[in-house]
Amino acid sequence: ENKNKSENKIIREINGISGITWSPVGDALYYLLTEGMTHSIKKIKIDPMNGKPIGDSYDVLSGLSLPQWGGRLGLDISNSGDFIFTERQAHSNIWSLITDQKQDSLYVVEEKKLTNGTYDIEALEISPNGEQIAYIITTGSRSNIYTIPITGGESKQITYLKSYCTNLAWSLDGNKIVFGVIEDGNNHLKIV
């Protein structure tokens, strides 16, 4: 029995769902569907008034069979509609897929690796202006927040924590980042 009456079941998939993110205008959800080593980006429109799906989910990009991608994947979408991914295996990297539209289909124009590291990237989020990506790198029991231009370039370390950082979110104006951190066995929210 569902005791949470505000909970809406949006979709049901047999294969693995990961990397769920809202569209830039909040009228749809995007998610990654993984079957073996093949990935698809799916979209489902959501009624903003009641949070219920409008129609069925459909492929936006399908057949993404990039051999370097494996493990767990994260997903975000820029204001211009380009997709940003993290791939997590023994190490993590951030990738950009620049897309273009022909009729009703998207296709990949450029695939670009934005980071090249041996770290574990825990989370990522695109800034409200679409110019920066904030992400968490974990090494051992420590995590810190970094930013990188969405077009690639030099990463900049934002925090210097001696503890574990859990999640992050940009402020609406893009000037601050709120994040969760575990210190001394307690959970905290901090702003930088």
C-alpha positions as CSV (number, residue, x, y, z in Angstrom):
1,E,0.0,0.0,0.0
2,N,1.3,3.4,-1.0
3,K,1.0,5.7,2.1
4,N,2.6,8.6,0.3
5,K,-0.4,9.9,-1.8
6,S,1.8,12.6,-3.5
7,E,4.1,10.0,-5.0
8,N,3.5,9.5,-8.8
9,K,4.8,6.5,-10.7
10,I,6.3,8.0,-13.8
11,I,7.8,5.0,-15.8
12,R,8.7,1.4,-15.5
13,E,11.7,0.0,-17.3
14,I,13.1,-3.5,-17.2
15,N,16.8,-2.3,-17.7
16,G,18.9,0.0,-15.5
17,I,17.9,3.6,-15.2
18,S,20.5,6.2,-14.1
19,G,21.3,9.9,-14.5
20,I,17.8,11.3,-14.0
21,T,17.6,15.1,-14.7
22,W,14.9,17.7,-15.4
23,S,14.8,19.6,-18.7
24,P,16.0,23.2,-18.5
25,V,12.4,24.5,-18.5
26,G,11.1,21.8,-16.1
27,D,8.5,20.3,-18.4
28,A,10.2,16.9,-18.9
29,L,12.5,14.3,-17.4
30,Y,15.6,12.9,-19.2
31,Y,17.2,9.6,-18.0
32,L,19.7,7.1,-19.2
33,L,18.6,3.6,-19.9
34,T,21.4,1.0,-20.1
35,E,21.2,-2.4,-21.6
36,G,24.6,-4.1,-21.5
37,M,27.1,-1.6,-22.9
38,T,24.5,0.3,-25.0
39,H,23.0,3.5,-23.6
40,S,19.9,5.5,-24.6
41,I,18.8,8.9,-23.5
42,K,15.0,8.8,-22.9
43,K,12.6,11.7,-22.4
44,I,9.2,11.8,-20.8
45,K,7.0,14.9,-20.6
46,I,5.6,15.8,-17.2
47,D,2.5,17.9,-16.4
48,P,3.9,20.8,-14.3
49,M,0.5,21.1,-12.4
50,N,0.2,17.5,-11.1
51,G,3.6,15.9,-11.8
52,K,2.1,13.1,-13.8
53,P,3.5,11.9,-17.1
54,I,2.1,13.1,-20.4
55,G,2.3,10.1,-22.8
56,D,5.1,7.5,-22.9
57,S,8.8,7.9,-22.7
58,Y,10.7,8.0,-26.0
59,D,14.3,7.8,-27.2
60,V,16.0,11.2,-27.7
61,L,19.4,9.5,-28.4
62,S,19.7,5.8,-28.8
63,G,22.4,3.3,-29.5
64,L,25.1,5.1,-27.6
65,S,27.6,2.3,-27.6
66,L,30.7,4.1,-26.6
67,P,33.3,1.5,-25.4
68,Q,35.0,3.9,-23.0
69,W,31.7,4.3,-21.1
70,G,31.0,1.7,-18.5
71,G,30.1,1.5,-14.8
72,R,27.6,4.0,-13.5
73,L,26.7,7.0,-15.5
74,G,25.4,10.4,-14.4
75,L,23.5,12.9,-16.6
76,D,22.7,16.6,-16.8
77,I,21.5,18.9,-19.6
78,S,22.6,22.4,-20.4
79,N,20.3,25.3,-21.2
80,S,21.2,24.8,-24.9
81,G,20.1,21.2,-24.8
82,D,23.6,19.6,-24.8
83,F,24.1,16.6,-22.5
84,I,26.8,16.3,-19.9
85,F,27.8,12.9,-18.5
86,T,29.9,11.4,-15.9
87,E,31.2,7.9,-16.3
88,R,32.3,6.0,-13.2
89,Q,34.5,3.0,-13.2
90,A,37.8,2.7,-11.4
91,H,38.1,6.4,-12.3
92,S,35.7,9.0,-13.5
93,N,35.5,11.6,-16.2
94,I,33.1,14.2,-17.4
95,W,32.0,14.0,-21.1
96,S,30.0,16.5,-23.2
97,L,27.8,15.4,-26.1
98,I,27.0,18.3,-28.3
99,T,23.8,17.5,-30.2
100,D,21.9,18.8,-33.1
101,Q,18.4,18.2,-34.3
102,K,17.2,16.9,-37.7
103,Q,13.4,16.8,-37.9
104,D,12.3,15.0,-34.7
105,S,15.6,13.3,-33.9
106,L,18.8,14.3,-32.1
107,Y,22.2,13.2,-33.3
108,V,25.7,13.7,-31.8
109,V,27.7,16.4,-33.4
110,E,30.7,16.2,-31.1
111,E,31.8,14.0,-28.2
112,K,34.3,15.7,-25.9
113,K,36.0,14.5,-22.8
114,L,36.2,17.4,-20.4
115,T,38.2,15.8,-17.6
116,N,41.0,13.3,-17.6
117,G,41.6,11.9,-14.1
118,T,41.9,9.0,-11.8
119,Y,39.5,10.3,-9.3
120,D,36.0,9.3,-8.3
121,I,33.4,11.9,-9.5
122,E,30.4,11.7,-7.2
123,A,28.0,14.3,-8.6
124,L,27.8,17.0,-11.2
125,E,25.5,19.9,-11.9
126,I,25.5,22.6,-14.6
127,S,25.3,26.2,-13.5
128,P,22.1,28.1,-14.2
129,N,23.8,30.2,-16.8
130,G,25.0,27.1,-18.5
131,E,28.7,28.1,-18.4
132,Q,30.1,26.0,-15.6
133,I,29.9,22.5,-14.3
134,A,30.3,21.9,-10.6
135,Y,31.3,18.4,-9.5
136,I,32.6,16.5,-6.5
137,I,35.8,14.5,-6.5
138,T,36.4,11.9,-3.8
139,T,39.8,10.6,-2.8
140,G,39.8,8.2,0.1
141,S,37.6,9.7,2.8
142,R,37.8,13.3,1.5
143,S,35.7,15.0,-1.1
144,N,36.0,18.5,-2.6
145,I,34.0,20.5,-5.1
146,Y,35.5,21.6,-8.4
147,T,34.2,23.6,-11.3
148,I,35.1,23.4,-15.0
149,P,33.9,25.5,-18.0
150,I,31.2,23.6,-19.9
151,T,33.4,23.9,-23.0
152,G,36.3,22.2,-21.2
153,G,39.5,23.7,-19.9
154,E,41.1,24.0,-16.5
155,S,39.3,22.7,-13.4
156,K,39.2,24.9,-10.3
157,Q,39.0,23.6,-6.8
158,I,36.3,25.4,-4.8
159,T,36.4,23.6,-1.4
160,Y,39.3,22.2,0.7
161,L,37.5,19.8,3.0
162,K,38.9,17.1,5.3
163,S,35.6,15.2,5.2
164,Y,33.1,13.6,2.8
165,C,31.0,15.8,0.6
166,T,27.7,14.2,-0.5
167,N,25.6,16.4,-2.9
168,L,25.7,19.8,-4.5
169,A,23.3,22.4,-6.1
170,W,23.9,25.8,-7.6
171,S,21.9,28.8,-6.3
172,L,19.5,30.2,-8.9
173,D,21.8,33.2,-9.6
174,G,24.8,30.9,-10.0
175,N,26.9,32.7,-7.4
176,K,26.8,30.0,-4.7
177,I,26.9,26.3,-4.3
178,V,25.2,24.5,-1.5
179,F,26.5,21.1,-0.6
180,G,26.1,18.3,2.0
181,V,29.1,17.2,4.1
182,I,29.6,14.6,6.7
183,E,31.8,15.9,9.6
184,D,32.3,14.3,13.0
185,G,29.5,11.8,12.3
186,N,27.0,14.6,11.6
187,N,25.4,15.7,8.3
188,H,25.6,19.4,7.5
189,L,24.6,21.7,4.6
190,K,27.2,24.4,3.7
191,I,27.3,27.1,1.1
192,V,30.4,28.3,-0.8
